[in-house]
Amino acid sequence: MKTPLLTFVLAGSAWLLSSCDYGGYPVGGVGMGAGPGYYSTLPRGYSSPYYHHNNRYYYGGRYEPGRFHYNGHYYSGRYFHNGHYLYGGRNYGHYHHH
């Protein structure tokens, strides 16, 4: 009777791996070694670098300045996050402009 349970577990794992959304990251995962993730709203007092794109605040990735052509548009930078490039957002470093 172990086979049906194992099949269910493997199917569940495959579904999690195939999910393209970043929803698997815990909210408030900064400093917990959670890796790259995002916030839908920036936590109060957050001071680490982030990238604002599509109403999300991404962290744990790498901003690359330069001139990039993507989908018929030119961008002055891009953000590499969890294996994907994000274009058209705005990068914020440790310093904040007021």
N, C-alpha and C positions, 0 to 999 in steps of 0.2 A: 504493500500500500504506500510505499515511499515515492513511487514514480509520479503519480498525479501531483503531489505536493511540489516535487522538484521541478516539474514542468511549469507549474504556476509561478514559482519563484524565478525561474529563468525567463519566462515571458514577461514578468513584471520588471525585471532588470533591463531587458531589452527595450521595453517601453520607456523607461526612465532615460536610458542612454540615447534613444532616438528623439527625445523631446528637444525642440530647438529653443524653447523659452528659457530665460535665465531664472525662472521662478523657484528653482531648487535651492537658491542661496538663502541662508537665514537672514532676516532683517536684524541689523545690529551685529553683523558678523565681523566688524572691523577689529583688528587686533586678536582675533581668535584663530588665525591661520586658515580662514575660509577660502582664501584665494580670491580671484576676481569675482565681482558681483555688482549689484546696483541697489540704489535706494529709489523709491518713488518720491520720497521727500527727504531732504538732507537733514540729518540729526542736528539738534542744537549743539553748537560748539564744535562741530566737525571742522578740522583744519587740514586734513590730508588732501593731496591732489585728487581731482576728479574731473570727469568729462561729462558735460551736460548735453544730452542728445535725446530727442523724442520724449521729453518730459521725464526722463530718467537720469539719475546721477550715477555714472559708472565709476568704479574704483578698482584698483589692482591691475590695471592694464598699462599700456605704454603709449604715450603721445609721440607722434612723429611729425615734426614740422617739415614743410616742403611744399611743392606744387604737385598735386595729384589730380588725374582726370578720372572721373567715375560717373557712369550713367549720363554722359553728355555734359557734365559740369566740371569745372575746375575748383579745387578746394586747396586752401593754404595749409592744410594739415589733416592728419587722420589719427585715429585711436585704435590700437590693436588690443582687442579684449576677448579673452577666452577663445582664441582661434579665429576671430572674425575682425574685419576692419569696419569701423564706423566713420562715416563721412558727414560733414555738415553740422557737426556739433561745436561746442566751445570748450576749450580746455582751461582748467583752472589749476594753477600750481599751488605751492605752499603759501605764496603771497597772495593777498586779496586786494584788488583795486576797489577803492571806495568812491 
